[in-house]
Amino acid sequence: MGWGELKNGELLRAAEENGIEILLTGDRSLVYEQNLAGRRLAIVALSANNWPIVKNFVSEILAAIDGSVLGSSQEVDCGTFIRKNVTDQ
């Protein structure tokens, strides 16, 4: 959607203006940096945004989306992605 340059508040505003009700993100800090009171969207923040990890938590993510309430946020613990150092192999 061309929103890669938008900062947190701008991103939430653009999402609301475009009718997005649930923002699924791997940016957990967004939940703590933004006041969602009065917002017309909900945030579901994942602990990882790497598909090989996230694909194992689809049911938990869908449950979080289904249980979302506008103006609120919740986190889904999917574990974390640990980058292997090439020298560790």
DSSP file (Angstrom, degrees, kcal/mol; ACC not computed):
  #  RESIDUE AA STRUCTURE BP1 BP2  ACC     N-H-->O    O-->H-N    N-H-->O    O-->H-N    TCO  KAPPA ALPHA  PHI   PSI    X-CA   Y-CA   Z-CA
    1    1 A M              0   0    0      0, 0.0     0, 0.0     0, 0.0     0, 0.0   0.000 360.0 360.0 360.0   0.5    0.0    0.0    0.0
    2    2 A G        +     0   0    0      1,-0.1     3,-0.4     2,-0.0     4,-0.0   0.773 360.0 125.9  77.3  25.0    3.1    2.2    0.0
    3    3 A W    >   +     0   0    0      1,-0.2     3,-1.7     2,-0.1    -1,-0.1   0.277  29.5 110.6-100.3  10.8    3.0    2.8    3.7
    4    4 A G  T 3  S+     0   0    0      1,-0.3    -1,-0.2     7,-0.0     7,-0.0   0.752  78.5  50.2 -58.2 -27.4    6.6    1.7    4.4
    5    5 A E  T 3  S+     0   0    0     -3,-0.4    -1,-0.3     2,-0.0     2,-0.1   0.575  86.2 109.7 -88.1 -10.8    7.7    5.2    5.2
    6    6 A L    <   -     0   0    0     -3,-1.7     2,-0.1     4,-0.1    -3,-0.0  -0.432  61.5-137.9 -73.5 138.2    4.9    6.0    7.7
    7    7 A K     >  -     0   0    0     -2,-0.1     4,-3.2     1,-0.0     5,-0.2  -0.367  38.7 -83.8 -84.8 172.5    5.8    6.3   11.3
    8    8 A N  H  > S+     0   0    0      1,-0.2     4,-2.4     2,-0.2     5,-0.2   0.873 125.9  39.3 -49.0 -58.5    3.6    4.7   14.0
    9    9 A G  H  > S+     0   0    0      1,-0.2     4,-2.2     2,-0.2    -1,-0.2   0.900 118.6  49.0 -62.7 -40.6    0.9    7.4   14.5
   10   10 A E  H  > S+     0   0    0      2,-0.2     4,-2.7     1,-0.2    -1,-0.2   0.885 110.2  52.4 -64.8 -38.9    0.8    8.1   10.8
   11   11 A L  H  X S+     0   0    0     -4,-3.2     4,-2.5     2,-0.2    -2,-0.2   0.928 110.0  47.1 -63.5 -46.1    0.5    4.4   10.1
   12   12 A L  H  X S+     0   0    0     -4,-2.4     4,-2.4    -5,-0.2    -2,-0.2   0.910 112.9  49.7 -62.5 -41.7   -2.5    4.0   12.4
   13   13 A R  H  X S+     0   0    0     -4,-2.2     4,-2.6     2,-0.2    -2,-0.2   0.929 112.0  47.4 -63.0 -46.2   -4.2    7.1   11.0
   14   14 A A  H  X S+     0   0    0     -4,-2.7     4,-1.3     2,-0.2    -2,-0.2   0.902 111.2  51.9 -62.4 -41.3   -3.7    5.9    7.4
   15   15 A A  H  <>S+     0   0    0     -4,-2.5     5,-2.7     1,-0.2     3,-0.4   0.937 111.7  45.9 -61.1 -47.0   -5.0    2.4    8.4
   16   16 A E  H ><5S+     0   0    0     -4,-2.4     3,-1.8     1,-0.2    -2,-0.2   0.918 110.1  53.5 -61.6 -44.0   -8.1    3.9   10.0
   17   17 A E  H 3<5S+     0   0    0     -4,-2.6    -1,-0.2     1,-0.3    -2,-0.2   0.747 109.2  50.5 -63.9 -23.0   -8.7    6.2    7.0
   18   18 A N  T 3<5S-     0   0    0     -4,-1.3    -1,-0.3    -3,-0.4    -2,-0.2   0.218 121.0-106.1-100.9  13.5   -8.6    3.2    4.7
   19   19 A G  T < 5 +     0   0    0     -3,-1.8     2,-0.5     1,-0.2    -3,-0.2   0.633  64.6 153.9  78.0  14.8  -11.1    1.2    6.8
   20   20 A I      < +     0   0    0     -5,-2.7    -1,-0.2    -6,-0.2     3,-0.1  -0.661  18.1 179.3 -78.8 126.1   -8.7   -1.2    8.3
   21   21 A E        +     0   0    0     -2,-0.5    21,-2.8     1,-0.3     2,-0.4   0.722  67.6  38.8 -99.0 -26.2  -10.0   -2.5   11.6
   22   22 A I  E     -a   42   0A   0     19,-0.2     2,-0.7    -7,-0.1    -1,-0.3  -0.985  64.5-161.1-131.6 124.1   -7.2   -4.8   12.7
   23   23 A L  E     -a   43   0A   0     19,-3.0    21,-2.6    -2,-0.4     2,-0.6  -0.912   7.5-161.3-104.5 114.1   -3.6   -4.1   12.2
   24   24 A L  E     +a   44   0A   0     -2,-0.7     2,-0.3    19,-0.2    21,-0.2  -0.857  25.2 164.9 -96.0 122.5   -1.5   -7.3   12.4
   25   25 A T  E     -a   45   0A   0     19,-2.4    21,-3.3    -2,-0.6    23,-0.1  -0.939  49.2-145.9-140.6 156.7    2.2   -6.4   13.1
   26   26 A G  S    S+     0   0    0     -2,-0.3     2,-1.2    19,-0.2     3,-0.1   0.314  79.5  99.3 -97.6   3.7    5.5   -7.7   14.1
   27   27 A D    >   +     0   0    0      1,-0.2     3,-1.1    21,-0.1     4,-0.4  -0.732  46.4 175.6 -94.2  88.7    6.3   -4.4   15.8
   28   28 A R  T >> S+     0   0    0     -2,-1.2     3,-0.9     1,-0.3     4,-0.6   0.778  74.4  66.3 -65.9 -25.8    5.5   -5.1   19.5
   29   29 A S  H >> S+     0   0    0      1,-0.2     4,-1.9     2,-0.2     3,-0.6   0.771  85.1  73.1 -68.1 -23.5    6.7   -1.7   20.5
   30   30 A L  H <> S+     0   0    0     -3,-1.1     4,-1.3     1,-0.2    -1,-0.2   0.871  91.1  57.7 -55.9 -37.9    3.8   -0.1   18.6
   31   31 A V  H <4 S+     0   0    0     -3,-0.9    -1,-0.2    -4,-0.4    -2,-0.2   0.861 113.3  37.9 -61.1 -37.4    1.5   -1.3   21.3
   32   32 A Y  H << S+     0   0    0     -3,-0.6    -1,-0.2    -4,-0.6    -2,-0.2   0.695 114.6  53.4 -89.9 -20.8    3.4    0.6   24.0
   33   33 A E  H  < S+     0   0    0     -4,-1.9     2,-0.4     1,-0.0    -2,-0.2   0.630 103.3  60.9 -90.1 -14.7    4.2    3.7   22.0
   34   34 A Q  S  < S-     0   0    0     -4,-1.3     2,-0.7    -5,-0.2    -1,-0.0  -0.930  72.8-134.9-121.8 137.7    0.7    4.5   20.9
   35   35 A N        -     0   0    0     -2,-0.4    -3,-0.1     1,-0.1    37,-0.1  -0.797  19.6-173.6 -85.1 117.3   -2.4    5.4   22.8
   36   36 A L    >   +     0   0    0     -2,-0.7     3,-2.5    -5,-0.2     5,-0.2   0.493  39.4 125.8 -93.5  -3.8   -5.2    3.4   21.2
   37   37 A A  T 3  S+     0   0    0      1,-0.3    34,-0.1     3,-0.1     3,-0.1  -0.353  84.5   9.9 -57.3 127.7   -8.1    4.9   23.3
   38   38 A G  T 3  S+     0   0    0      1,-0.3    -1,-0.3    32,-0.1     2,-0.1   0.387  96.2 137.7  82.7  -3.7  -10.7    6.2   20.8
   39   39 A R    <   -     0   0    0     -3,-2.5    -1,-0.3     2,-0.1    -3,-0.1  -0.423  55.3-138.4 -73.8 151.3   -9.0    4.5   17.8
   40   40 A R  S    S+     0   0    0     30,-0.1     2,-0.3    -3,-0.1    -1,-0.1  -0.015  80.9  58.9 -99.0  28.1  -11.2    2.8   15.3
   41   41 A L        -     0   0    0     -5,-0.2    30,-2.9    28,-0.1     2,-0.3  -0.959  69.3-136.0-147.2 166.0   -8.8   -0.2   15.0
   42   42 A A  E     -a   22   0A   0    -21,-2.8   -19,-3.0    -2,-0.3     2,-0.5  -0.897  16.8-138.1-120.8 153.1   -7.2   -2.9   17.0
   43   43 A I  E     -ab  23  73A   0     29,-2.1    31,-1.9    -2,-0.3     2,-0.5  -0.949  11.1-169.6-115.1 132.2   -3.6   -4.0   17.0
   44   44 A V  E     -ab  24  74A   0    -21,-2.6   -19,-2.4    -2,-0.5     2,-0.5  -0.974  16.3-163.1-116.0 113.1   -2.5   -7.7   17.1
   45   45 A A  E     -ab  25  75A   0     29,-2.7    31,-2.7    -2,-0.5     2,-0.3  -0.847   3.3-152.2-104.1 129.3    1.2   -7.7   17.7
   46   46 A L  E     - b   0  76A   0    -21,-3.3   -18,-0.2    -2,-0.5    31,-0.2  -0.731  17.3-136.5 -97.9 146.9    3.2  -10.9   17.0
   47   47 A S  S    S+     0   0    0     29,-1.9     2,-0.3    -2,-0.3    34,-0.3   0.625  93.3  26.6 -76.2 -11.9    6.5  -11.7   18.8
   48   48 A A        -     0   0    0     28,-0.3    -1,-0.1    32,-0.1    32,-0.1  -0.981  54.0-166.3-144.4 153.9    8.0  -12.8   15.4
   49   49 A N        +     0   0    0     -2,-0.3     2,-0.6   -23,-0.1   -23,-0.1   0.035  55.4 114.3-128.5  26.9    7.3  -11.9   11.8
   50   50 A N    >>  -     0   0    0      1,-0.1     4,-2.6   -24,-0.0     3,-1.9  -0.888  62.7-141.0-101.7 118.4    9.2  -14.7   10.2
   51   51 A W  H 3> S+     0   0    0     -2,-0.6     4,-2.7     1,-0.3     5,-0.2   0.838  98.0  59.8 -53.0 -43.1    6.9  -17.1    8.3
   52   52 A P  H 34 S+     0   0    0      0, 0.0    -1,-0.3     0, 0.0     4,-0.1   0.807 117.5  34.7 -57.4 -25.9    8.7  -20.3    9.3
   53   53 A I  H X4 S+     0   0    0     -3,-1.9     3,-1.4     2,-0.1    -2,-0.2   0.898 118.0  49.6 -87.4 -51.1    7.9  -19.4   12.9
   54   54 A V  H >< S+     0   0    0     -4,-2.6     3,-2.7     1,-0.3    -3,-0.2   0.823  96.5  69.9 -61.6 -35.4    4.5  -17.7   12.5
   55   55 A K  G >< S+     0   0    0     -4,-2.7     3,-0.7     1,-0.3    -1,-0.3   0.738  93.4  59.0 -59.3 -21.4    3.0  -20.5   10.4
   56   56 A N  G <  S+     0   0    0     -3,-1.4    -1,-0.3    -5,-0.2    -2,-0.2   0.482 106.8  47.7 -83.4  -2.2    3.0  -22.7   13.5
   57   57 A F  G <>  +     0   0    0     -3,-2.7     4,-2.4    -4,-0.1    -1,-0.2   0.071  69.1 120.4-125.4  22.7    0.8  -20.2   15.4
   58   58 A V  H <> S+     0   0    0     -3,-0.7     4,-2.9     1,-0.2     5,-0.2   0.891  76.4  51.8 -58.4 -42.1   -1.9  -19.5   12.9
   59   59 A S  H  > S+     0   0    0      1,-0.2     4,-2.0     2,-0.2    -1,-0.2   0.900 111.4  47.2 -64.5 -38.8   -4.7  -20.7   15.1
   60   60 A E  H  > S+     0   0    0      2,-0.2     4,-2.0     1,-0.2    -1,-0.2   0.884 113.1  49.4 -67.3 -38.4   -3.5  -18.4   18.0
   61   61 A I  H  X S+     0   0    0     -4,-2.4     4,-2.4     2,-0.2    -2,-0.2   0.926 111.2  48.7 -66.6 -45.0   -3.2  -15.5   15.6
   62   62 A L  H  X S+     0   0    0     -4,-2.9     4,-2.9     1,-0.2    -2,-0.2   0.882 109.9  52.2 -62.7 -38.4   -6.7  -16.1   14.2
   63   63 A A  H  X S+     0   0    0     -4,-2.0     4,-1.9    -5,-0.2    -1,-0.2   0.899 109.8  49.2 -64.0 -39.9   -8.1  -16.3   17.8
   64   64 A A  H  < S+     0   0    0     -4,-2.0     4,-0.3     2,-0.2    -2,-0.2   0.909 112.4  47.7 -65.2 -41.9   -6.5  -13.0   18.6
   65   65 A I  H >< S+     0   0    0     -4,-2.4     3,-1.4     1,-0.2    -2,-0.2   0.938 111.9  49.5 -63.5 -46.6   -7.9  -11.4   15.5
   66   66 A D  H 3< S+     0   0    0     -4,-2.9    -1,-0.2     1,-0.3    -2,-0.2   0.833 114.0  46.3 -61.6 -32.9  -11.4  -12.8   16.2
   67   67 A G  T 3< S+     0   0    0     -4,-1.9    -1,-0.3    -5,-0.2    -2,-0.2   0.368  86.0 126.9 -91.8   5.4  -11.2  -11.5   19.8
   68   68 A S    <   -     0   0    0     -3,-1.4     2,-0.4    -4,-0.3    -3,-0.1  -0.325  42.9-158.9 -68.6 144.9  -10.0   -8.1   18.9
   69   69 A V    >   -     0   0    0    -26,-0.1     3,-1.5   -28,-0.1   -26,-0.2  -0.989  29.4-104.7-123.5 131.0  -11.8   -5.0   20.2
   70   70 A L  T 3  S+     0   0    0     -2,-0.4   -28,-0.3     1,-0.3   -32,-0.1  -0.248 107.5  27.0 -54.2 138.3  -11.4   -1.6   18.5
   71   71 A G  T 3  S+     0   0    0    -30,-2.9     2,-0.3     1,-0.3    -1,-0.3   0.580 110.2  88.5  84.2  11.0   -9.2    0.7   20.5
   72   72 A S    <   -     0   0    0     -3,-1.5   -29,-2.1   -31,-0.2    -1,-0.3  -0.805  57.4-149.8-132.7 174.4   -7.3   -2.1   22.1
   73   73 A S  E     -b   43   0A   0     -2,-0.3     2,-0.3   -31,-0.2   -29,-0.2  -0.959   8.5-175.9-141.0 159.9   -4.3   -4.3   21.5
   74   74 A Q  E     -b   44   0A   0    -31,-1.9   -29,-2.7    -2,-0.3     2,-0.4  -0.984  17.4-133.3-152.6 156.8   -3.1   -7.8   22.2
   75   75 A E  E     -b   45   0A   0     -2,-0.3     2,-0.5   -31,-0.2   -29,-0.2  -0.852   5.8-153.2-113.5 147.6    0.1   -9.7   21.7
   76   76 A V  E     -b   46   0A   0    -31,-2.7   -29,-1.9    -2,-0.4     2,-0.9  -0.983  16.3-139.9-119.3 119.8    0.6  -13.3   20.4
   77   77 A D        +     0   0    0     -2,-0.5     3,-0.1   -31,-0.2   -31,-0.1  -0.700  33.4 161.2 -83.2 108.2    3.7  -15.1   21.5
   78   78 A C        -     0   0    0     -2,-0.9    -1,-0.2     1,-0.6     2,-0.1   0.201  54.1-109.5-107.1  12.3    5.0  -17.0   18.5
   79   79 A G        -     0   0    0      2,-0.0    -1,-0.6   -31,-0.0     2,-0.3  -0.476  44.8 -80.5  83.3-167.1    8.5  -17.4   19.9
   80   80 A T        -     0   0    0     -2,-0.1     2,-0.6    -3,-0.1   -32,-0.1  -0.936  26.5-115.3-136.8 159.6   11.3  -15.5   18.4
   81   81 A F        -     0   0    0     -2,-0.3     2,-0.6   -34,-0.3    -2,-0.0  -0.841  27.1-164.5 -94.4 123.2   13.6  -15.7   15.4
   82   82 A I        -     0   0    0     -2,-0.6     2,-0.4     0, 0.0    -2,-0.0  -0.944  14.1-139.8-112.8 116.5   17.2  -16.2   16.3
   83   83 A R        -     0   0    0     -2,-0.6     2,-0.3     1,-0.1    -2,-0.0  -0.601  18.5-131.8 -76.3 126.0   19.7  -15.6   13.5
   84   84 A K        -     0   0    0     -2,-0.4     2,-0.4     1,-0.1    -1,-0.1  -0.577  16.0-124.1 -78.6 138.6   22.5  -18.1   13.4
   85   85 A N    >   -     0   0    0     -2,-0.3     3,-2.3     1,-0.1     4,-0.4  -0.679  16.4-130.2 -79.2 134.1   25.9  -16.8   13.1
   86   86 A V  G >  S+     0   0    0     -2,-0.4     3,-1.0     1,-0.3    -1,-0.1   0.819 108.8  57.1 -56.4 -32.3   27.7  -18.3   10.1
   87   87 A T  G 3  S+     0   0    0      1,-0.2    -1,-0.3     2,-0.1    -3,-0.0   0.631  94.8  67.7 -75.0 -13.0   30.7  -19.2   12.3
   88   88 A D  G <         0   0    0     -3,-2.3    -1,-0.2     1,-0.2    -2,-0.2   0.555 360.0 360.0 -82.2  -7.5   28.4  -21.2   14.6
   89   89 A Q    <         0   0    0     -3,-1.0    -1,-0.2    -4,-0.4    -2,-0.1   0.480 360.0 360.0 -83.2 360.0   27.7  -23.9   12.0
